[in-house]
């Protein structure tokens, strides 16, 4: 079936993630010993949260991070964290603008599906001049990948057969969509191992123009 709805991940797919801001931010709101405890755990803690909760909620995340890390992470700290992320200057991955222009010229519906909170992701897309391309941004408040309902929500008014997910995570952006019958493309510029019999892969975003 013709693909009409293109669902994009953000970090590692549209934008180059840069987490250096986190050290500066948390150093401004926590004492040095708490920074030393909390900062190295962030990625693992967020992975644990995503494995156990269906969506992101500031109060729930505050309790979870505090209990798991032993460092008091208040809702205000999380709100400040989001603000700091939204004020970063992201780098657009090579070929993204070209591909988005191409897909819009073909009258495709483009949306973003991100696990993180909506507001800072919208700010990053806006500052990188990508926001204009997308019909809707689905944030983690609505659902966390790879929860099956998350992909169904991102289809909007389109059926699953006419939608396709593009991203750099096999679990979140490939196998997750496949579990609900949605096609997917693994953006794999670093040549990671994958099951070539089950996964469509591209090393450059520009390859999408040759596929649709």
Backbone as a printed PyTorch tensor [residue, N CA C, xyz], in Angstrom:
tensor([[[  0.8320,  -1.2000,   0.0000],
         [  0.0000,   0.0000,   0.0000],
         [  0.8680,   1.2520,   0.0000]],

        [[  0.4000,   2.2750,  -0.6830],
         [  1.1210,   3.5400,  -0.7170],
         [  1.2550,   4.1210,   0.6830]],

        [[  2.4420,   4.6270,   1.0060],
         [  2.6720,   5.2280,   2.3130],
         [  2.2850,   6.7020,   2.2800]],

        [[  1.3890,   7.0560,   3.1960],
         [  0.8990,   8.4310,   3.2460],
         [  1.2980,   9.1460,   4.5390]],

        [[  1.5600,   8.3770,   5.5810],
         [  1.9150,   8.9350,   6.8890],
         [  3.3300,   8.5060,   7.2540]],

        [[  4.2420,   9.4520,   7.3700],
         [  5.6330,   9.1850,   7.7090],
         [  5.8690,   9.6580,   9.1440]],

        [[  6.2560,   8.7090,   9.9930],
         [  6.4180,   8.9670,  11.4220],
         [  7.9150,   8.9420,  11.7450]],

        [[  8.4400,  10.0600,  12.2170],
         [  9.8720,  10.1880,  12.4730],
         [ 10.1790,  10.2530,  13.9670]],

        [[ 11.2290,   9.5460,  14.3600],
         [ 11.8610,   9.7480,  15.6540],
         [ 12.6330,  11.0680,  15.5790]],

        [[ 13.0590,  11.5960,  16.7300],
         [ 13.8280,  12.8520,  16.7190],
         [ 15.3320,  12.6090,  16.8770]],

        [[ 15.7410,  12.2400,  18.1010],
         [ 17.1730,  12.1970,  18.4040],
         [ 17.8580,  11.0260,  17.7250]],

        [[ 18.8880,  11.3570,  16.9570],
         [ 19.5990,  10.3470,  16.1900],
         [ 18.9750,  10.0760,  14.8400]],

        [[ 17.8430,  10.7250,  14.5520],
         [ 17.1490,  10.5330,  13.2820],
         [ 16.9910,  11.8590,  12.5470]],

        [[ 16.4300,  12.8460,  13.2400],
         [ 16.3100,  14.1930,  12.6740],
         [ 17.3960,  15.1210,  13.2010]],

        [[ 17.6970,  14.9850,  14.4850],
         [ 18.6510,  15.8720,  15.1500],
         [ 19.7670,  15.0750,  15.8120]],

        [[ 20.9460,  15.6880,  15.8520],
         [ 22.0790,  15.0970,  16.5580],
         [ 21.9110,  15.3970,  18.0440]],

        [[ 21.7600,  14.3840,  18.8810],
         [ 21.5880,  14.6490,  20.3160],
         [ 22.8990,  15.1090,  20.9510]],

        [[ 22.7970,  16.0730,  21.8520],
         [ 23.9540,  16.5580,  22.5960],
         [ 23.5260,  16.7110,  24.0500]],

        [[ 24.0030,  15.8140,  24.8850],
         [ 23.5550,  15.7930,  26.2660],
         [ 24.4790,  16.5710,  27.1940]],

        [[ 25.4120,  17.3500,  26.6560],
         [ 26.3440,  18.0930,  27.5000],
         [ 25.6320,  19.1140,  28.3810]],

        [[ 24.4870,  19.5920,  27.9240],
         [ 23.7490,  20.5960,  28.6970],
         [ 23.3230,  20.0480,  30.0610]],

        [[ 23.1600,  18.7240,  30.1580],
         [ 22.6510,  18.1490,  31.3970],
         [ 23.6070,  18.3770,  32.5720]],

        [[ 24.8940,  18.2790,  32.3200],
         [ 25.8560,  18.4940,  33.4030],
         [ 25.7760,  19.9280,  33.9080]],

        [[ 25.7000,  20.8740,  32.9840],
         [ 25.6010,  22.2830,  33.3740],
         [ 24.3020,  22.5450,  34.1410]],

        [[ 23.2090,  21.9760,  33.6250],
         [ 21.9240,  22.2310,  34.2790],
         [ 21.8810,  21.6330,  35.6770]],

        [[ 22.1980,  20.3530,  35.8020],
         [ 22.0750,  19.7160,  37.1100],
         [ 23.0910,  20.2570,  38.1140]],

        [[ 24.2130,  20.7540,  37.6200],
         [ 25.1810,  21.3840,  38.5200],
         [ 24.6360,  22.6900,  39.0830]],

        [[ 23.6710,  23.2790,  38.3780],
         [ 23.0810,  24.5420,  38.8340],
         [ 21.9420,  24.3400,  39.8280]],

        [[ 21.3970,  23.1140,  39.9180],
         [ 20.2340,  22.8830,  40.7870],
         [ 20.4810,  21.8330,  41.8760]],

        [[ 21.5890,  21.0950,  41.7810],
         [ 21.9270,  20.0870,  42.7850],
         [ 23.2890,  20.3950,  43.3860]],

        [[ 23.5390,  19.9010,  44.5840],
         [ 24.8900,  20.0540,  45.1340],
         [ 25.8230,  19.0770,  44.4260]],

        [[ 27.1090,  19.3000,  44.5740],
         [ 28.0920,  18.5570,  43.7780],
         [ 28.0480,  17.0580,  44.0310]],

        [[ 27.8070,  16.6550,  45.2710],
         [ 27.7530,  15.2230,  45.5610],
         [ 26.5390,  14.5790,  44.9040]],

        [[ 25.3990,  15.2730,  44.8900],
         [ 24.2100,  14.7370,  44.2310],
         [ 24.3900,  14.6830,  42.7160]],

        [[ 25.0870,  15.6590,  42.1630],
         [ 25.3900,  15.6300,  40.7280],
         [ 26.2090,  14.3890,  40.3990]],

        [[ 27.2170,  14.1090,  41.2120],
         [ 28.0760,  12.9520,  40.9760],
         [ 27.2920,  11.6390,  41.0490]],

        [[ 26.2600,  11.6090,  41.8820],
         [ 25.4400,  10.4090,  42.0040],
         [ 24.4450,  10.2970,  40.8530]],

        [[ 23.7710,  11.3980,  40.5650],
         [ 22.6410,  11.3510,  39.6410],
         [ 23.0470,  11.3600,  38.1700]],

        [[ 23.9800,  12.2010,  37.7970],
         [ 24.3050,  12.4070,  36.3850],
         [ 24.6800,  11.1160,  35.6590]],

        [[ 25.5470,  10.2610,  36.2260],
         [ 25.9120,   9.0360,  35.4980],
         [ 24.7580,   8.0490,  35.3410]],

        [[ 23.6940,   8.2370,  36.1300],
         [ 22.5810,   7.2880,  36.1070],
         [ 21.4520,   7.6810,  35.1610]],

        [[ 21.4890,   8.8830,  34.6150],
         [ 20.3250,   9.4150,  33.9060],
         [ 19.8310,   8.4780,  32.8110]],

        [[ 20.7080,   8.0840,  31.9160],
         [ 20.2750,   7.2600,  30.7860],
         [ 19.6550,   5.9500,  31.2630]],

        [[ 20.2910,   5.3070,  32.2290],
         [ 19.7830,   4.0280,  32.7320],
         [ 18.4510,   4.2040,  33.4580]],

        [[ 18.3220,   5.2640,  34.2360],
         [ 17.0840,   5.5080,  34.9650],
         [ 15.9200,   5.7780,  34.0130]],

        [[ 16.1780,   6.5580,  32.9820],
         [ 15.1090,   6.8390,  32.0200],
         [ 14.7160,   5.5760,  31.2590]],

        [[ 15.6900,   4.7280,  30.9760],
         [ 15.3850,   3.4570,  30.3240],
         [ 14.5050,   2.5940,  31.2290]],

        [[ 14.8240,   2.5680,  32.5140],
         [ 14.0040,   1.8170,  33.4650],
         [ 12.5870,   2.3720,  33.5240]],

        [[ 12.4840,   3.6830,  33.5460],
         [ 11.1530,   4.3070,  33.5940],
         [ 10.3510,   3.9070,  32.3580]],

        [[ 10.9770,   4.0000,  31.1890],
         [ 10.2790,   3.6840,  29.9350],
         [  9.8880,   2.2110,  29.8550]],

        [[ 10.6310,   1.3730,  30.5340],
         [ 10.3060,  -0.0560,  30.5510],
         [  9.1250,  -0.3830,  31.4630]],

        [[  8.7800,   0.5520,  32.3450],
         [  7.7920,   0.2440,  33.3720],
         [  6.5550,   1.1410,  33.3760]],

        [[  6.5850,   2.2030,  32.5950],
         [  5.4570,   3.1370,  32.5950],
         [  4.9580,   3.3610,  31.1640]],

        [[  3.6600,   3.5610,  30.9860],
         [  3.1080,   3.7220,  29.6380],
         [  3.3140,   5.1000,  29.0500]],

        [[  3.5740,   6.1170,  29.9090],
         [  3.7430,   7.4810,  29.4070],
         [  4.5700,   8.2800,  30.4090]],

        [[  5.0660,   9.4380,  29.9580],
         [  5.8090,  10.3090,  30.8630],
         [  4.8570,  11.2420,  31.6030]],

        [[  5.0560,  11.3230,  32.9000],
         [  4.2980,  12.2080,  33.7700],
         [  5.2890,  12.8320,  34.7460]],

        [[  5.2550,  14.1310,  34.8840],
         [  6.2690,  14.8130,  35.6770],
         [  6.2570,  14.3660,  37.1290]],

        [[  5.0930,  14.2650,  37.7350],
         [  5.0330,  13.8400,  39.1400],
         [  5.5050,  12.3960,  39.3100]],

        [[  5.0720,  11.5310,  38.3880],
         [  5.4870,  10.1260,  38.4530],
         [  6.9850,   9.9930,  38.2240]],

        [[  7.5040,  10.7550,  37.2790],
         [  8.9390,  10.7050,  36.9940],
         [  9.7360,  11.2420,  38.1780]],

        [[  9.2420,  12.3050,  38.8030],
         [  9.9080,  12.8630,  39.9790],
         [ 10.0430,  11.8140,  41.0820]],

        [[  8.9480,  11.1280,  41.3760],
         [  8.9840,  10.0920,  42.4210],
         [  9.9170,   8.9550,  42.0320]],

        [[  9.8510,   8.5430,  40.7630],
         [ 10.6650,   7.4210,  40.2990],
         [ 12.1590,   7.7440,  40.3950]],

        [[ 12.5530,   8.9040,  39.8610],
         [ 13.9740,   9.2670,  39.8660],
         [ 14.4960,   9.4490,  41.2830]],

        [[ 13.6830,  10.0330,  42.1360],
         [ 14.0910,  10.2360,  43.5280],
         [ 14.2810,   8.9020,  44.2450]],

        [[ 13.3280,   8.0060,  44.0770],
         [ 13.4050,   6.7110,  44.7550],
         [ 14.5550,   5.8590,  44.2350]],

        [[ 14.7540,   5.8740,  42.9360],
         [ 15.7810,   5.0100,  42.3480],
         [ 17.1970,   5.5400,  42.5510]],

        [[ 17.3540,   6.8610,  42.5070],
         [ 18.7010,   7.4370,  42.5770],
         [ 19.1200,   7.8050,  43.9840]],

        [[ 18.1370,   8.0560,  44.8730],
         [ 18.4600,   8.5440,  46.2030],
         [ 18.7160,  10.0340,  46.2410]],

        [[ 18.5250,  10.7060,  45.1020],
         [ 18.6940,  12.1570,  44.9940],
         [ 17.3130,  12.7720,  44.7960]],

        [[ 17.0090,  13.8320,  45.5180],
         [ 15.7070,  14.4780,  45.4100],
         [ 15.5970,  15.2110,  44.0690]],

        [[ 14.7720,  14.6650,  43.1810],
         [ 14.5230,  15.2800,  41.8770],
         [ 13.0570,  15.7360,  41.8810]],

        [[ 12.8500,  17.0060,  42.1310],
         [ 11.5080,  17.5480,  42.2750],
         [ 10.8750,  17.8080,  40.9080]],

        [[  9.5480,  17.9830,  40.8780],
         [  8.9020,  18.3790,  39.6230],
         [  9.4800,  19.6750,  39.0570]],

        [[  9.8380,  20.6210,  39.9220],
         [ 10.4390,  21.8710,  39.4370],
         [ 11.7780,  21.6100,  38.7440]],

        [[ 12.5440,  20.6720,  39.2770],
         [ 13.8210,  20.3330,  38.6380],
         [ 13.5730,  19.7280,  37.2610]],

        [[ 12.5610,  18.8770,  37.1380],
         [ 12.2490,  18.2790,  35.8380],
         [ 11.7550,  19.3390,  34.8590]],

        [[ 10.9430,  20.2790,  35.3390],
         [ 10.4930,  21.3670,  34.4670],
         [ 11.6800,  22.2040,  33.9860]],

        [[ 12.6280,  22.4600,  34.8830],
         [ 13.8290,  23.1920,  34.4910],
         [ 14.6830,  22.4090,  33.5200]],

        [[ 14.7350,  21.1110,  33.7120],
         [ 15.4530,  20.1960,  32.8070],
         [ 14.8720,  20.3120,  31.3950]],

        [[ 13.5520,  20.2800,  31.3100],
         [ 12.9020,  20.4220,  30.0090],
         [ 13.1950,  21.7840,  29.3800]],

        [[ 13.1750,  22.8250,  30.1920],
         [ 13.4610,  24.1660,  29.6820],
         [ 14.8850,  24.2440,  29.1450]],

        [[ 15.8310,  23.6600,  29.8920],
         [ 17.2300,  23.6750,  29.4610],
         [ 17.4130,  22.9230,  28.1420]],

        [[ 16.7320,  21.7770,  28.0190],
         [ 16.8030,  21.0170,  26.7640],
         [ 16.2330,  21.8340,  25.6130]],

        [[ 15.1000,  22.4890,  25.8490],
         [ 14.4630,  23.2670,  24.7950],
         [ 15.2860,  24.4430,  24.3290]],

        [[ 16.2340,  24.8800,  25.1580],
         [ 17.0780,  26.0310,  24.8010],
         [ 18.3960,  25.6330,  24.1520]],

        [[ 18.6370,  24.3500,  23.9790],
         [ 19.8510,  23.9090,  23.2910],
         [ 19.7420,  24.2000,  21.7970]],

        [[ 20.8730,  24.1910,  21.1270],
         [ 20.9170,  24.4660,  19.6840],
         [ 21.2390,  23.1790,  18.9350]],

        [[ 20.2220,  22.4450,  18.5100],
         [ 20.4540,  21.1430,  17.8870],
         [ 21.0250,  21.2580,  16.4780]],

        [[ 21.7220,  20.2050,  16.0720],
         [ 22.2570,  20.1110,  14.7100],
         [ 21.3580,  19.1740,  13.9150]],

        [[ 20.9410,  19.6260,  12.7420],
         [ 20.0900,  18.8000,  11.8790],
         [ 20.9500,  17.7810,  11.1490]],

        [[ 20.5200,  16.5440,  11.1640],
         [ 21.2590,  15.4770,  10.5020],
         [ 21.2530,  15.6870,   8.9900]],

        [[ 22.3680,  15.3880,   8.3590],
         [ 22.5360,  15.6000,   6.9270],
         [ 21.4600,  14.8660,   6.1190]],

        [[ 20.8580,  15.5790,   5.2000],
         [ 19.8570,  14.9960,   4.3170],
         [ 18.4330,  15.1290,   4.8080]],

        [[ 18.2500,  15.5070,   6.0730],
         [ 16.9040,  15.5650,   6.6380],
         [ 16.0350,  16.6080,   5.9410]],

        [[ 16.5460,  17.8130,   5.7900],
         [ 15.7560,  18.8810,   5.1560],
         [ 15.4040,  18.5030,   3.7270]],

        [[ 16.3570,  17.9570,   3.0220],
         [ 16.1140,  17.5290,   1.6420],
         [ 14.9990,  16.4940,   1.5620]],

        [[ 15.0200,  15.5360,   2.4700],
         [ 14.0080,  14.4780,   2.4790],
         [ 12.6430,  15.0190,   2.8770]],

        [[ 12.6090,  15.8740,   3.8940],
         [ 11.3310,  16.4350,   4.3210],
         [ 10.7100,  17.2960,   3.2190]],

        [[ 11.5320,  18.0810,   2.5370],
         [ 11.0430,  18.8660,   1.3960],
         [ 10.4560,  17.9440,   0.3270]],

        [[ 11.1590,  16.8690,   0.0600],
         [ 10.7200,  15.9230,  -0.9650],
         [  9.3830,  15.2860,  -0.5910]],

        [[  9.2730,  14.8080,   0.6430],
         [  8.0410,  14.1420,   1.0660],
         [  6.8580,  15.1070,   1.0780]],

        [[  7.0900,  16.3390,   1.5030],
         [  6.0040,  17.3160,   1.4830],
         [  5.5770,  17.6260,   0.0520]],

        [[  6.5380,  17.6230,  -0.8740],
         [  6.1940,  17.8640,  -2.2840],
         [  5.3370,  16.7420,  -2.8550]],

        [[  5.4220,  15.5620,  -2.2300],
         [  4.6110,  14.4110,  -2.6200],
         [  3.3020,  14.3410,  -1.8260]],

        [[  3.0240,  15.3970,  -1.0850],
         [  1.7840,  15.5080,  -0.2990],
         [  1.6690,  14.4270,   0.7730]],

        [[  2.7980,  14.0840,   1.4080],
         [  2.7940,  13.1150,   2.4950],
         [  2.5180,  13.8190,   3.8210]],

        [[  1.8930,  13.1110,   4.7340],
         [  1.6790,  13.6130,   6.0820],
         [  2.8770,  13.2290,   6.9370]],

        [[  3.5300,  14.2180,   7.5360],
         [  4.7290,  13.9800,   8.3300],
         [  4.4460,  14.3060,   9.7890]],

        [[  4.8160,  13.3840,  10.6800],
         [  4.6570,  13.6070,  12.1190],
         [  5.9050,  13.1280,  12.8390]],

        [[  6.0320,  13.5550,  14.0750],
         [  7.1350,  13.1410,  14.9380],
         [  6.5730,  12.3310,  16.0940]],

        [[  7.2750,  11.2650,  16.4580],
         [  6.9230,  10.4470,  17.6160],
         [  8.1430,  10.3690,  18.5280]],

        [[  8.0590,  11.0350,  19.6670],
         [  9.1790,  11.0910,  20.6000],
         [  8.7620,  10.5710,  21.9640]],

        [[  9.6710,   9.9430,  22.6590],
         [  9.3690,   9.4490,  23.9980],
         [  9.4310,  10.5420,  25.0590]],

        [[ 10.1200,  11.6300,  24.7780],
         [ 10.3160,  12.6460,  25.8080],
         [  9.1540,  13.6380,  25.8040]],

        [[  9.1580,  14.5270,  26.7730],
         [  8.0920,  15.5060,  26.9160],
         [  7.9780,  16.3940,  25.6750]],

        [[  6.7660,  16.7840,  25.3800],
         [  6.4530,  17.4760,  24.1290],
         [  7.0830,  18.8670,  24.0260]],

        [[  6.9540,  19.6740,  25.0700],
         [  7.3310,  21.0870,  24.9730],
         [  8.7830,  21.3150,  24.5550]],

        [[  9.7730,  20.6780,  25.1990],
         [ 11.1550,  20.9240,  24.7690],
         [ 11.4510,  20.3870,  23.3720]],

        [[ 10.7720,  19.3200,  22.9680],
         [ 11.0040,  18.7760,  21.6400],
         [ 10.4540,  19.7210,  20.5640]],

        [[  9.3190,  20.3290,  20.8390],
         [  8.7870,  21.3270,  19.9070],
         [  9.7490,  22.5040,  19.8000]],

        [[ 10.2970,  22.9360,  20.9350],
         [ 11.2570,  24.0490,  20.9250],
         [ 12.4830,  23.7150,  20.0880]],

        [[ 12.9750,  22.4970,  20.2080],
         [ 14.1650,  22.0820,  19.4500],
         [ 13.8690,  22.0020,  17.9530]],

        [[ 12.6950,  21.4660,  17.6110],
         [ 12.3230,  21.4010,  16.2000],
         [ 12.1420,  22.8010,  15.6190]],

        [[ 11.5950,  23.6880,  16.4230],
         [ 11.3940,  25.0630,  15.9580],
         [ 12.7260,  25.7720,  15.7380]],

        [[ 13.6450,  25.6510,  16.6980],
         [ 14.9370,  26.3360,  16.5690],
         [ 15.7880,  25.7560,  15.4470]],

        [[ 15.5400,  24.4930,  15.1040],
         [ 16.2790,  23.8680,  14.0000],
         [ 15.5620,  24.0550,  12.6600]],

        [[ 14.4320,  24.7870,  12.6840],
         [ 13.6400,  25.1140,  11.4930],
         [ 13.0450,  23.8730,  10.8200]],

        [[ 12.7040,  22.8820,  11.6490],
         [ 12.0600,  21.6690,  11.1390],
         [ 10.5750,  21.6020,  11.4920]],

        [[ 10.1550,  22.3680,  12.4680],
         [  8.7870,  22.2510,  12.9710],
         [  7.7470,  22.4570,  11.8650]],

        [[  8.0620,  23.3330,  10.9330],
         [  7.1170,  23.6710,   9.8660],
         [  6.7220,  22.4790,   9.0040]],

        [[  7.5320,  21.4420,   8.9880],
         [  7.2670,  20.2950,   8.1130],
         [  6.2220,  19.3340,   8.6880]],

        [[  5.9850,  19.4140,   9.9840],
         [  5.2290,  18.3470,  10.6350],
         [  3.7890,  18.7520,  10.9580]],

        [[  2.8940,  17.8080,  10.6920],
         [  1.4750,  18.0250,  10.9670],
         [  1.1550,  17.8890,  12.4530]],

        [[  1.9380,  17.0900,  13.1490],
         [  1.6740,  16.8580,  14.5680],
         [  2.9300,  16.2930,  15.2260]],

        [[  3.0900,  16.6170,  16.5170],
         [  4.1920,  16.0680,  17.3100],
         [  3.5800,  15.2570,  18.4490]],

        [[  3.8830,  13.9810,  18.4900],
         [  3.3840,  13.1100,  19.5510],
         [  4.4660,  12.9600,  20.6170]],

        [[  4.1870,  13.4720,  21.8280],
         [  5.1670,  13.4390,  22.9050],
         [  4.9330,  12.3010,  23.8740]],

        [[  5.8730,  12.1490,  24.7860],
         [  5.8250,  11.0580,  25.7520],
         [  4.6660,  11.1310,  26.7260]],

        [[  4.0330,  12.3090,  26.8420],
         [  2.8500,  12.4160,  27.7020],
         [  1.6990,  11.5610,  27.1720]],

        [[  1.6880,  11.3240,  25.8510],
         [  0.6280,  10.5210,  25.2390],
         [  0.9410,   9.0350,  25.2560]],

        [[  2.2070,   8.6900,  25.2710],
         [  2.5990,   7.2890,  25.2690],
         [  4.0760,   7.1320,  24.9800]],

        [[  4.6560,   6.0500,  25.4810],
         [  6.0770,   5.7850,  25.3430],
         [  6.2900,   4.5910,  24.4210]],

        [[  7.1330,   4.7570,  23.4190],
         [  7.5670,   3.6140,  22.6090],
         [  8.3270,   2.6370,  23.4970]],

        [[  8.1820,   1.3370,  23.3360],
         [  7.4620,   0.6160,  22.2760],
         [  6.0520,   0.1620,  22.6490]],

        [[  5.3480,   0.9050,  23.4980],
         [  3.9520,   0.5930,  23.7760],
         [  3.1540,   0.6280,  22.4750]],

        [[  2.3980,  -0.4150,  22.2010],
         [  1.7270,  -0.5470,  20.9000],
         [  0.7660,   0.6010,  20.6130]],

        [[  0.0940,   1.1140,  21.6440],
         [ -0.8650,   2.1940,  21.4270],
         [ -0.1840,   3.4620,  20.9390]],

        [[  1.0920,   3.6160,  21.2730],
         [  1.8400,   4.8020,  20.8440],
         [  1.9080,   4.8860,  19.3300]],

        [[  2.1800,   3.7720,  18.6800],
         [  2.2830,   3.7640,  17.2180],
         [  0.9160,   3.9490,  16.5650]],

        [[ -0.0950,   3.3560,  17.1740],
         [ -1.4480,   3.5120,  16.6420],
         [ -1.8910,   4.9710,  16.7370]],

        [[ -1.5640,   5.6310,  17.8520],
         [ -1.8950,   7.0460,  18.0100],
         [ -1.2240,   7.8910,  16.9360]],

        [[  0.0250,   7.5490,  16.6350],
         [  0.7930,   8.3400,  15.6700],
         [  0.2680,   8.1970,  14.2470]],

        [[ -0.5290,   7.1770,  14.0000],
         [ -1.1380,   7.0360,  12.6740],
         [ -2.2120,   8.0900,  12.4350]],

        [[ -2.7500,   8.6540,  13.5170],
         [ -3.8090,   9.6370,  13.3620],
         [ -4.9920,   9.0620,  12.6160]],

        [[ -5.4250,   9.7680,  11.5710],
         [ -6.5830,   9.3250,  10.7890],
         [ -6.2120,   8.3110,   9.7120]],

        [[ -4.9240,   7.9920,   9.6030],
         [ -4.4600,   7.0470,   8.5900],
         [ -4.4490,   5.6290,   9.1570]],

        [[ -4.6460,   4.6420,   8.2830],
         [ -4.5600,   3.2680,   8.7620],
         [ -3.0990,   2.8290,   8.8340]],

        [[ -2.8580,   1.7860,   9.5760],
         [ -1.4930,   1.3370,   9.8320],
         [ -0.7670,   0.9520,   8.5480]],

        [[ -1.4800,   0.3670,   7.6020],
         [ -0.8480,  -0.0570,   6.3560],
         [ -0.2880,   1.1040,   5.5480]],

        [[ -0.8390,   2.2900,   5.7380],
         [ -0.3890,   3.4420,   4.9570],
         [  0.6210,   4.2940,   5.7220]],

        [[  1.0410,   3.8080,   6.9030],
         [  2.0090,   4.5360,   7.7260],
         [  3.3390,   3.8060,   7.7700]],

        [[  4.4040,   4.5670,   8.0310],
         [  5.7300,   3.9750,   8.1720],
         [  6.5180,   4.7740,   9.2010]],

        [[  7.2790,   4.0580,  10.0430],
         [  8.0880,   4.6780,  11.0930],
         [  9.5450,   4.6730,  10.6720]],

        [[ 10.2350,   5.7850,  10.9170],
         [ 11.6490,   5.9190,  10.5750],
         [ 12.4080,   6.3630,  11.8180]],

        [[ 13.4290,   5.5930,  12.2080],
         [ 14.1870,   5.9680,  13.3880],
         [ 15.4410,   5.1500,  13.5660]],

        [[ 16.2320,   5.5170,  14.5730],
         [ 17.5500,   4.9080,  14.7530],
         [ 17.5980,   3.8590,  15.8560]],

        [[ 16.4400,   3.5230,  16.4370],
         [ 16.3970,   2.4980,  17.4780],
         [ 15.6790,   1.2640,  16.9610]],

        [[ 16.3550,   0.1290,  16.9970],
         [ 15.7110,  -1.1110,  16.5530],
         [ 14.5010,  -1.4360,  17.4150]],

        [[ 14.6370,  -1.3120,  18.7240],
         [ 13.5330,  -1.6750,  19.6120],
         [ 12.3620,  -0.7090,  19.4910]],

        [[ 12.6460,   0.5810,  19.4950],
         [ 11.5910,   1.5870,  19.5440],
         [ 11.0250,   1.9520,  18.1730]],

        [[ 11.8760,   1.9810,  17.1690],
         [ 11.4790,   2.5240,  15.8680],
         [ 11.3190,   1.4770,  14.7710]],

        [[ 11.6960,   0.2460,  15.0700],
         [ 11.5930,  -0.8250,  14.0710],
         [ 10.7200,  -1.9700,  14.5900]],

        [[ 11.1890,  -2.6430,  15.6160],
         [ 10.4410,  -3.7970,  16.1160],
         [  9.1140,  -3.3840,  16.7580]],

        [[  9.1140,  -2.2420,  17.4280],
         [  7.8690,  -1.7550,  18.0240],
         [  6.7810,  -1.5350,  16.9860]],

        [[  7.0430,  -0.7510,  15.9380],
         [  6.0480,  -0.5890,  14.8820],
         [  5.6600,  -1.9080,  14.2130]],

        [[  6.6510,  -2.7630,  13.9900],
         [  6.3560,  -4.0450,  13.3480],
         [  5.3950,  -4.8830,  14.1760]],

        [[  5.4380,  -4.7240,  15.4940],
         [  4.5750,  -5.5180,  16.3680],
         [  3.0970,  -5.1850,  16.1970]],

        [[  2.8010,  -4.0080,  15.6200],
         [  1.4030,  -3.6440,  15.3700],
         [  1.0760,  -3.6720,  13.8740]],

        [[  2.0030,  -4.2230,  13.0870],
         [  1.7570,  -4.3570,  11.6580],
         [  2.1530,  -3.1550,  10.8320]],

        [[  2.9530,  -2.2720,  11.4000],
         [  3.4000,  -1.0720,  10.6910],
         [  4.7740,  -1.2940,  10.0770]],

        [[  4.9650,  -0.8250,   8.8580],
         [  6.2820,  -0.8710,   8.2380],
         [  7.2290,   0.1020,   8.9360]],

        [[  8.5250,  -0.1600,   8.8040],
         [  9.5120,   0.6870,   9.4680],
         [ 10.8130,   0.6910,   8.6770]],

        [[ 11.5930,   1.7320,   8.9150],
         [ 12.9250,   1.8530,   8.3200],
         [ 13.9130,   2.1700,   9.4320]],

        [[ 14.9620,   1.3890,   9.5040],
         [ 16.0160,   1.5770,  10.4990],
         [ 17.0590,   2.5360,   9.9350]],

        [[ 17.1660,   3.7260,  10.5240],
         [ 18.2150,   4.6690,  10.1180],
         [ 19.4930,   4.2670,  10.8330]],

        [[ 20.4710,   3.8260,  10.0630],
         [ 21.6300,   3.1320,  10.6250],
         [ 22.9320,   3.6500,  10.0120]],

        [[ 23.2790,   4.9220,  10.2600],
         [ 24.4800,   5.4850,   9.6360],
         [ 25.7860,   4.8920,  10.1400]],

        [[ 25.7560,   4.2680,  11.3230],
         [ 26.9810,   3.7060,  11.9050],
         [ 27.1500,   2.2230,  11.5970]],

        [[ 26.2380,   1.6560,  10.8140],
         [ 26.3750,   0.2690,  10.3960],
         [ 26.2500,  -0.7420,  11.5130]],

        [[ 25.3000,  -0.5170,  12.4330],
         [ 25.0710,  -1.4820,  13.5090],
         [ 24.5170,  -2.7850,  12.9440]],

        [[ 24.7490,  -3.8820,  13.6530],
         [ 24.2270,  -5.1810,  13.2320],
         [ 22.7070,  -5.2120,  13.3450]],

        [[ 22.0800,  -5.8660,  12.4020],
         [ 20.6300,  -6.0280,  12.4470],
         [ 20.2450,  -7.2220,  11.5850]],

        [[ 19.0130,  -7.6780,  11.7450],
         [ 18.5130,  -8.8270,  10.9970],
         [ 18.0680,  -8.3660,   9.6130]],

        [[ 18.9050,  -8.6060,   8.6280],
         [ 18.6330,  -8.0970,   7.2800],
         [ 17.4020,  -8.7350,   6.6470]],

        [[ 16.9790,  -9.8730,   7.1560],
         [ 15.7920, -10.5300,   6.6140],
         [ 14.5050,  -9.8720,   7.1060]],

        [[ 14.5910,  -9.1520,   8.2200],
         [ 13.3910,  -8.5870,   8.8330],
         [ 13.3540,  -7.0600,   8.8580]],

        [[ 14.4790,  -6.4330,   8.5630],
         [ 14.5890,  -4.9900,   8.7720],
         [ 15.0460,  -4.2860,   7.4930]],

        [[ 14.3310,  -3.2350,   7.1160],
         [ 14.7870,  -2.3350,   6.0570],
         [ 15.6970,  -1.2990,   6.6990]],

        [[ 16.8480,  -1.0680,   6.0930],
         [ 17.8180,  -0.1680,   6.7000],
         [ 18.3570,   0.8160,   5.6690]],

        [[ 18.6530,   2.0260,   6.1470],
         [ 19.3220,   3.0250,   5.3120],
         [ 20.4850,   3.6120,   6.0950]],

        [[ 21.5400,   3.9610,   5.3820],
         [ 22.6900,   4.5890,   6.0150],
         [ 22.6820,   6.0910,   5.8660]],

        [[ 21.8320,   6.5890,   4.9660],
         [ 21.6950,   8.0250,   4.7230],
         [ 20.2320,   8.3700,   4.6120]],

        [[ 19.8390,   9.4900,   5.2090],
         [ 18.4470,   9.9130,   5.1210],
         [ 18.0200,  10.1640,   3.6710]],

        [[ 18.9770,  10.5420,   2.8330],
         [ 18.6530,  10.8320,   1.4380],
         [ 18.1250,   9.6240,   0.6910]],

        [[ 18.4210,   8.4240,   1.1840],
         [ 17.9520,   7.1990,   0.5340],
         [ 16.4260,   7.1070,   0.5050]],

        [[ 15.7740,   7.8200,   1.4140],
         [ 14.3220,   7.7720,   1.4630],
         [ 13.7230,   8.2780,   0.1450]],

        [[ 14.3960,   9.2160,  -0.4790],
         [ 13.9000,   9.7640,  -1.7550],
         [ 13.8730,   8.6890,  -2.8390]],

        [[ 14.7460,   7.7120,  -2.7500],
         [ 14.7970,   6.6510,  -3.7400],
         [ 13.7590,   5.5630,  -3.4720]],

        [[ 13.1870,   5.5820,  -2.2690],
         [ 12.2860,   4.5060,  -1.8530],
         [ 10.8150,   4.8670,  -2.0290]],

        [[ 10.5130,   6.1810,  -2.1150],
         [  9.1080,   6.5940,  -2.1640],
         [  8.8770,   7.6480,  -3.2440]]])
